[in-house]
Amino acid sequence: MADIPDRFKLDPENRLLPMDYGYVTLNYDIQWFEERGIAPPADIEDLLKPEYKGLTVVENPASSSPGLAFMFVTAWRFGDKGEYTFLDYWRDLKGNDVLVTDGWSDAYFGQFTAGSGGEGDRPIVVSYATSPAAEVFFNNLPEPPTASVNTPGNSFEQIEFVGVLANSPNWEAAHKLVDFLLSPAFQEDIPTHMWVYPANSKAAVGELFERWADVPSQPVQLTPGEIAANREAWIEAWTDVMLRE
C-alpha cells in the first residue's frame, strides 16, 4: 500500500484497495480534421459549435460506463441547478446532431471514422485516454491515427478496486492474490492488457504508454457519495432530454 498514491485510497479501512485507474475523454480522428482544415475539439463546449454539427458520437449513460462517465463530466462542468445546467448542454448537443449509441463498441468501431475503418461518419467519439496507444498496439502503427482531448475539466477519472469478501472461505489465499495483483510484476502487465494505468507507483507503464497514453490534466473527480446520490436521477433526466423529448 505504501506504493499506491493516497489520492486513490478512498476506503480508510482498506477493505477495497486501488488496483488501476483510467480516464474517459473525447477522442478524434486526426486525419479527418487535417484534411478539412478544421481545428479538432479542445473542450466539450466546442462540440456545440456549428462547425462540429453531426460530428460526435457518444454512448448512452444508462447502458455504457464511458457514456456514464462523460455524463458525469457534463454534470460537473455545468451542474444540475442554475440558468444553464448539464441538461441544457445536452439539449444543445442534441440540437447539434449528436449520435447516441448503446455502447462503446458500436460507437468506436461502428460510428467513429478512425475506429470503423472509414465505415462510420463521426470523427469525434467518447472513448479513453489510452485509445490512441491501443490503436498503435493492435494495428502495428508507428503513431496513432487518433488523439485524446486531455485539457482540464474534459475527462473523468475511473478507479478500479480489489478486495476480499468478509466471509471468504479462503481468506489467506485471497489475501495472497490481492498482494500479487498489487505487485509490480502484475501491475506492469496492466497497461497493454487492460488499457488502464497501474495504481502501484513503482510499476513502469512502458514506452507505449509513455509516448501515446498521456494522462489528462485536471480530470473531473466526483466522490462515491456524490455519484450514489445523483446517478439515477441524472440518468433519468438525461434520458428524458435525449430520448423522450
C-alpha positions as CSV (number, residue, x, y, z in Angstrom):
1,M,0.0,0.0,0.0
2,A,2.9,2.3,0.5
3,D,3.5,2.5,-3.2
4,I,-0.1,3.4,-4.0
5,P,-0.8,7.2,-4.1
6,D,-3.0,8.4,-1.3
7,R,-5.4,10.1,-3.7
8,F,-6.5,6.6,-4.9
9,K,-7.3,5.3,-1.4
10,L,-11.0,6.0,-1.0
11,D,-11.6,3.4,1.7
12,P,-9.9,4.4,5.0
13,E,-10.4,0.9,6.3
14,N,-8.6,-0.6,3.3
15,R,-11.5,-3.1,2.6
16,L,-11.1,-2.2,-1.1
17,L,-7.6,-1.4,-2.5
18,P,-6.9,0.6,-5.6
19,M,-5.7,-1.7,-8.5
20,D,-5.8,0.6,-11.5
21,Y,-7.2,3.8,-12.9
22,G,-8.1,5.3,-16.3
23,Y,-9.8,8.2,-18.0
24,V,-12.8,8.6,-20.2
25,T,-12.4,11.6,-22.6
26,L,-13.1,12.7,-26.2
27,N,-11.0,11.1,-29.0
28,Y,-10.9,12.5,-32.5
29,D,-9.7,11.4,-36.0
30,I,-6.5,13.4,-36.7
31,Q,-6.6,12.9,-40.5
32,W,-10.3,13.8,-40.8
33,F,-9.7,17.3,-39.3
34,E,-6.4,17.9,-41.0
35,E,-7.9,17.2,-44.5
36,R,-10.7,19.6,-43.9
37,G,-8.7,22.3,-42.2
38,I,-10.9,22.3,-39.2
39,A,-9.4,22.6,-35.7
40,P,-10.1,19.5,-33.6
41,P,-12.0,19.9,-30.4
42,A,-10.1,21.1,-27.3
43,D,-13.1,21.3,-24.9
44,I,-16.5,19.7,-24.6
45,E,-18.1,23.1,-25.3
46,D,-16.5,23.0,-28.8
47,L,-19.0,20.2,-29.7
48,L,-21.8,22.8,-29.7
49,K,-20.2,25.0,-32.4
50,P,-21.8,25.0,-35.9
51,E,-18.7,23.5,-37.5
52,Y,-19.0,20.4,-35.3
53,K,-22.6,19.7,-36.2
54,G,-23.1,16.0,-36.8
55,L,-19.5,15.0,-35.9
56,T,-19.8,13.5,-32.5
57,V,-20.9,10.1,-31.2
58,V,-21.5,9.4,-27.5
59,E,-22.7,6.4,-25.5
60,N,-25.9,6.1,-23.5
61,P,-25.1,6.6,-19.8
62,A,-27.8,4.1,-18.9
63,S,-26.1,1.3,-20.7
64,S,-22.4,2.3,-21.1
65,S,-19.7,3.1,-18.5
66,P,-17.9,5.6,-20.7
67,G,-21.2,7.1,-21.5
68,L,-21.9,7.5,-17.8
69,A,-18.5,8.9,-17.2
70,F,-19.0,11.5,-19.9
71,M,-22.4,12.5,-18.5
72,F,-20.6,13.0,-15.1
73,V,-18.2,15.3,-16.8
74,T,-21.0,17.5,-18.1
75,A,-22.8,17.4,-14.7
76,W,-19.6,18.5,-13.0
77,R,-19.0,21.3,-15.6
78,F,-22.5,22.7,-15.7
79,G,-24.2,21.5,-12.6
80,D,-27.8,20.5,-12.2
81,K,-29.2,23.8,-11.0
82,G,-29.0,27.3,-12.3
83,E,-29.6,29.2,-15.5
84,Y,-27.6,26.7,-17.7
85,T,-27.3,23.1,-16.4
86,F,-25.8,19.9,-17.8
87,L,-29.3,19.1,-19.2
88,D,-29.2,22.4,-21.2
89,Y,-25.8,21.3,-22.5
90,W,-27.2,18.0,-23.7
91,R,-30.2,19.8,-25.3
92,D,-27.7,21.9,-27.2
93,L,-25.7,18.9,-28.1
94,K,-28.8,17.1,-29.4
95,G,-29.6,20.2,-31.4
96,N,-26.1,19.9,-33.0
97,D,-26.9,16.4,-34.2
98,V,-25.0,14.2,-31.7
99,L,-25.4,10.5,-32.2
100,V,-26.1,8.2,-29.2
101,T,-25.3,4.5,-29.2
102,D,-25.9,1.9,-26.6
103,G,-22.3,1.0,-26.0
104,W,-18.7,1.8,-26.6
105,S,-18.0,-0.9,-29.3
106,D,-20.8,0.4,-31.5
107,A,-19.6,4.0,-31.1
108,Y,-15.9,3.4,-31.6
109,F,-15.9,0.5,-34.1
110,G,-19.2,1.3,-35.8
111,Q,-19.6,5.0,-36.0
112,F,-16.2,6.6,-35.3
113,T,-14.4,7.3,-38.6
114,A,-10.9,6.1,-37.4
115,G,-12.2,3.1,-35.4
116,S,-14.5,1.8,-38.1
117,G,-12.0,1.9,-40.9
118,G,-13.9,4.7,-42.6
119,E,-17.3,3.0,-42.4
120,G,-18.6,5.4,-39.8
121,D,-19.1,9.2,-40.3
122,R,-18.3,10.6,-36.9
123,P,-14.8,11.9,-36.3
124,I,-15.3,12.5,-32.6
125,V,-16.1,9.8,-30.1
126,V,-16.3,9.4,-26.3
127,S,-13.5,6.9,-25.5
128,Y,-10.4,6.6,-23.3
129,A,-7.2,8.5,-22.9
130,T,-5.4,5.2,-23.7
131,S,-7.3,4.6,-27.0
132,P,-4.5,6.2,-29.2
133,A,-2.0,3.8,-27.6
134,A,-4.3,0.9,-28.3
135,E,-4.5,1.9,-31.9
136,V,-0.7,1.8,-32.2
137,F,-0.5,-1.6,-30.4
138,F,-3.3,-3.5,-32.1
139,N,-2.7,-2.1,-35.6
140,N,1.1,-2.1,-35.5
141,L,1.4,1.5,-36.4
142,P,4.3,4.0,-35.9
143,E,1.9,6.6,-34.5
144,P,-1.8,6.7,-33.7
145,P,-4.4,8.0,-36.1
146,T,-6.3,9.4,-33.2
147,A,-5.7,11.8,-30.3
148,S,-7.5,12.3,-27.0
149,V,-8.6,15.6,-25.5
150,N,-6.7,15.9,-22.3
151,T,-7.3,19.5,-21.4
152,P,-8.5,20.5,-17.9
153,G,-12.1,19.6,-17.0
154,N,-12.8,17.4,-20.0
155,S,-12.1,13.9,-18.8
156,F,-13.4,11.6,-16.0
157,E,-11.1,9.6,-13.7
158,Q,-12.2,6.0,-13.0
159,I,-10.5,3.9,-10.3
160,E,-10.9,0.1,-10.0
161,F,-10.5,-1.7,-6.7
162,V,-9.9,-5.2,-5.5
163,G,-10.9,-6.6,-2.1
164,V,-11.6,-9.8,-0.2
165,L,-15.2,-10.8,0.9
166,A,-15.6,-10.7,4.7
167,N,-16.9,-14.3,4.8
168,S,-14.4,-15.7,2.3
169,P,-13.6,-19.4,3.0
170,N,-10.1,-18.9,1.5
171,W,-9.1,-15.8,3.4
172,E,-5.3,-16.4,3.3
173,A,-5.3,-17.4,-0.4
174,A,-7.4,-14.4,-1.3
175,H,-5.1,-12.0,0.5
176,K,-2.1,-13.5,-1.3
177,L,-4.0,-12.9,-4.6
178,V,-4.6,-9.3,-3.7
179,D,-0.9,-8.9,-2.8
180,F,0.0,-10.3,-6.2
181,L,-2.5,-8.1,-8.1
182,L,-0.8,-5.0,-6.5
183,S,2.7,-6.2,-7.0
184,P,4.9,-4.5,-9.7
185,A,5.1,-7.8,-11.6
186,F,1.4,-7.9,-12.2
187,Q,0.9,-4.1,-12.3
188,E,3.3,-3.7,-15.2
189,D,1.2,-6.0,-17.3
190,I,-1.9,-3.9,-16.8
191,P,-1.3,-1.2,-19.5
192,T,-1.3,-3.4,-22.6
193,H,-3.8,-6.0,-21.2
194,M,-6.5,-3.8,-19.5
195,W,-5.6,-0.4,-21.2
196,V,-5.6,1.5,-17.9
197,Y,-2.8,2.7,-15.7
198,P,-1.4,0.7,-12.8
199,A,-2.1,2.0,-9.3
200,N,1.3,1.0,-8.0
201,S,3.6,4.0,-8.5
202,K,6.6,1.6,-8.7
203,A,5.2,-0.1,-11.7
204,A,6.6,1.0,-15.1
205,V,3.9,1.7,-17.7
206,G,6.2,1.0,-20.6
207,E,7.3,3.0,-23.7
208,L,3.9,2.7,-25.5
209,F,2.0,4.4,-22.7
210,E,4.8,6.9,-22.1
211,R,4.5,8.1,-25.7
212,W,0.9,7.7,-26.6
213,A,-1.2,7.5,-23.4
214,D,-1.0,10.9,-21.9
215,V,-2.7,11.4,-18.5
216,P,-5.3,14.2,-18.8
217,S,-4.8,17.4,-17.0
218,Q,-7.2,18.1,-14.1
219,P,-9.7,15.4,-14.7
220,V,-13.2,15.5,-13.2
221,Q,-13.4,13.6,-9.9
222,L,-16.8,13.0,-8.2
223,T,-16.9,11.4,-4.8
224,P,-18.6,8.0,-4.4
225,G,-21.2,9.8,-2.3
226,E,-21.9,12.4,-5.0
227,I,-22.3,9.6,-7.6
228,A,-24.5,7.5,-5.4
229,A,-26.8,10.4,-4.5
230,N,-27.2,11.7,-8.1
231,R,-26.5,8.9,-10.6
232,E,-30.0,7.5,-11.1
233,A,-31.7,10.9,-11.2
234,W,-29.2,12.3,-13.6
235,I,-29.6,9.2,-15.9
236,E,-33.4,9.5,-15.8
237,A,-33.2,13.3,-16.6
238,W,-30.7,12.7,-19.4
239,T,-33.0,10.0,-20.9
240,D,-35.9,12.4,-20.8
241,V,-33.9,15.0,-22.7
242,M,-32.1,12.8,-25.2
243,L,-34.6,10.0,-25.9
244,R,-38.0,11.2,-24.9
245,E,-38.3,14.9,-25.8
